[in-house]
Amino acid sequence: MRTAVTFPLPLSILFWLLAGCATGPAPERKIPAQASSSAVARADDRYLYLRFNPGDEQKTIQSSDETVAILLDIDGDVSTGYRRPEKPFSAIGADLEIQFSPLSAAGGPPKQGVALFGLDGAGKRTELAKPPSGFMFAPAYASQWYEARMSRQYPAAVNLPVKGMGSRGAGRGAFVIYDQRGRIVGYSEAFDVEFPSIEPTVR
C-alpha cells in the first residue's frame, strides 16, 4: 500500500519560497526606459560648469515637490563612490551628489534649498559643508534650463577624491529626478567632462 505524500504548504507557496532561495544577480531597479532630460558639463582650471534641463519649466528647482539631483563621478573611477545598479549609471562611481529641493530623510515633501552629499560605495549619503563662495546656480526662478558653477578646490576641502576635478583628469556624471520616496522618475544620459590642470592654490 502506497503512502500519500502531503505538503504542509500549498505547492504554489512552496515553489515561491524555494525560488526566493535561489542565487543569482539582484533584479535591476525599475526606472524610466529612456532619458527624459539632458545635461552637459565642461571645466576650466578654476571651475566645473554644469548645464541641465529638468524637463519642467513650471517649477523652481530649489522649491519643488520633486528632488533634482546631479550625480558626479569627480575622479572618473567607478571603484570609488556609489555605482548605482541601473544600466544608465553603470559607468558612474558617484562621489558627490548635489540635490536641489533635497530629499527628506523622513519621507514626504522635499526640503527647500540645495544640499551637497558625499557618497560611499553602498550609496550612503553624508551631508557636506557648502562651499562658501564656490557654488552658484541660476536662474533662481522656474526655467527650462539651469546652469551651475562649482569651484574645483571643493573636493580637497571636504575630503573627497582629488583626482580629476581636484587636480587633472576625466570625470562623468548624470542628472536625475527623485520622487518623494527617493525613486528615480527621470534622468539624463551620462555626460563626460575633461578637467585640465587645476589652478594652483594661492597661499
Secondary structure, 3 states (H helix, E strand, C coil): CCCCCCCCCCHHHHHHHHHHHCCCCCCCCCCCCCCCEEEEEEECCCEEEEEEECCCCCCCCCCCCCEEEEEEECCCCCCCCECCCCHHHCCCCECEEEEECCCCCCCCCCCCCEEEEEECCCCCEEEECCCCCCEEEECCCCCCCEEEEEECCHHHHCCCCCCCCCCCEEEEEEEEEECCCCCEEEEECCEEEEECCCCCCCC
